[in-house]
Amino acid sequence: MPLTYQIGEHDGGYAYRVNDVWSEPFPDHATALAAAKAASLRQQLGGEDADISFETVDGQWQTEHVSGGDRPETRVVDTIPNA
């Protein structure tokens, strides 16, 4: 399932969101759409392998090795066409 960047009205302007996390607001729809497309492209850039640490929802810390080439498929969905 691709990681979806969704455009919408937010905080007095337009923004994009991934899951329930919104970007900063932009003054107009076109700027928010361009920012979402740029973020989506950056998400697909590979990098170096790394060991990462993160806290799970139950408060436990985990460390795992991740591949720099393991990138998600992304898409941009504009929910406000013709804005």
PyMOL commands that set and color helices and strands:
alter all, ss='L'
color gray80, all
select helices_A, chain A and resi 29-43
alter helices_A, ss='H'
color red, helices_A
select strands_A, chain A and resi 3-10+13-18+21-22+50-55+61-66+74-78
alter strands_A, ss='S'
color yellow, strands_A
deselect
rebuild
show_as cartoon
